[in-house]
Every structure is written in C-alpha cells, then in structure tokens.
Amino acid sequence: MFFDYGSYEYYIRPGFTDMRCGSDSLARIAMEETGSEVYSRKMFLFLAKNRRTLAVLVWDRNGFWLIVATAREWRMDRQQMEMKTP
C-alpha cells in the first residue's frame, strides 16, 4: 500500500475540472479554493465534466502524485459531488 489513507484529509472540488491540467495547475486550484496547504497529508479530488474521470492529487515527500481513473460503467451524479470540505 502506498498511502495510509486513514491519516489523510480529503477535499472534493465541487463542479467540474478541466482534466488537461497537470499536477501544478491542480495544486494551484486546490490552494486557491480551499485556502489550505497542498504540501501536507491531504488528498484533493477533481471530477471531469464527463463525470467519468476522477483525478486525485496527493503530495508525497518527493513530489506530487497525480492519479487519474476513468470509469466505463458508471457516472457520478450531482448529489454524490455535494460533499464539502471538513
């Protein structure tokens, strides 16, 4: 296992994100919208407009991990996206 998932805080960006953004652009978006430091034990989740692609941005001691997953069988609906930051 790469990450101890229980020790991270999770932030889900409401709305949609342009998935052409790289890790630096997503980190900037995360800092601007949450006002929190991205270089800590936090995971930032971004959803594409097609609601099938999810990007997770995580800081590791050596740099960012950008994990992108595309689902073929499901789409996230609006109510699932309404989670707010803690």
C-alpha positions in Angstrom: 0.0 0.0 0.0 1.4 3.4 -1.0 -0.6 5.6 1.4 -2.1 5.2 4.8 -5.4 6.5 3.7 -6.8 6.9 7.2 -4.2 9.6 8.0 -5.2 11.9 5.1 -7.8 14.7 4.9 -9.9 14.6 1.7 -11.2 17.6 -0.2 -13.6 17.2 -3.1 -13.7 20.1 -5.5 -17.4 20.9 -6.3 -18.1 21.3 -10.0 -16.0 20.2 -12.9 -12.3 20.4 -13.7 -10.5 20.6 -17.0 -8.6 17.3 -17.0 -5.9 18.7 -19.3 -4.4 20.4 -16.2 -1.3 18.9 -14.8 -0.3 18.5 -11.1 1.0 22.0 -10.7 -2.2 23.6 -12.1 -4.4 21.3 -9.9 -2.3 22.2 -6.9 -2.8 25.9 -7.6 -6.6 25.3 -7.9 -6.6 23.4 -4.7 -4.7 26.1 -2.8 -6.9 28.9 -4.2 -10.2 27.2 -3.5 -9.6 25.6 -0.1 -7.1 28.0 1.3 -5.1 25.1 2.7 -1.6 24.0 2.2 -1.2 21.3 -0.5 2.2 20.1 0.8 0.7 18.2 3.7 -1.3 15.0 4.3 -4.3 15.9 2.1 -5.8 14.4 -1.0 -7.6 16.6 -3.4 -10.2 15.0 -5.7 -11.3 16.6 -9.0 -14.1 15.4 -11.3 -14.1 15.9 -15.1 -17.1 17.3 -17.0 -18.0 13.8 -18.4 -18.4 12.7 -14.7 -16.5 9.5 -15.5 -12.9 10.7 -15.0 -11.6 11.3 -11.5 -8.2 12.8 -10.6 -6.6 12.6 -7.2 -3.7 14.9 -6.3 -1.5 13.9 -3.3 1.7 15.3 -2.1 4.4 12.9 -1.2 7.8 13.9 0.4 9.3 13.8 -3.1 6.6 15.5 -5.1 3.1 15.2 -6.3 1.2 12.0 -7.3 -1.5 12.6 -9.8 -3.8 9.5 -10.0 -6.3 9.6 -12.8 -9.1 7.0 -13.2 -11.7 6.7 -15.8 -14.8 4.5 -15.2 -16.6 2.9 -18.1 -19.7 1.6 -16.3 -20.8 4.5 -14.1 -21.2 8.2 -13.8 -21.1 10.3 -10.7 -24.3 12.3 -10.2 -24.6 15.8 -8.7 -25.7 14.6 -5.3 -22.6 12.5 -4.9 -20.5 15.6 -5.7 -22.1 17.8 -3.0 -19.6 16.7 -0.3 -17.9 19.7 1.4 -14.5 20.1 2.9 -14.2 19.3 6.6 
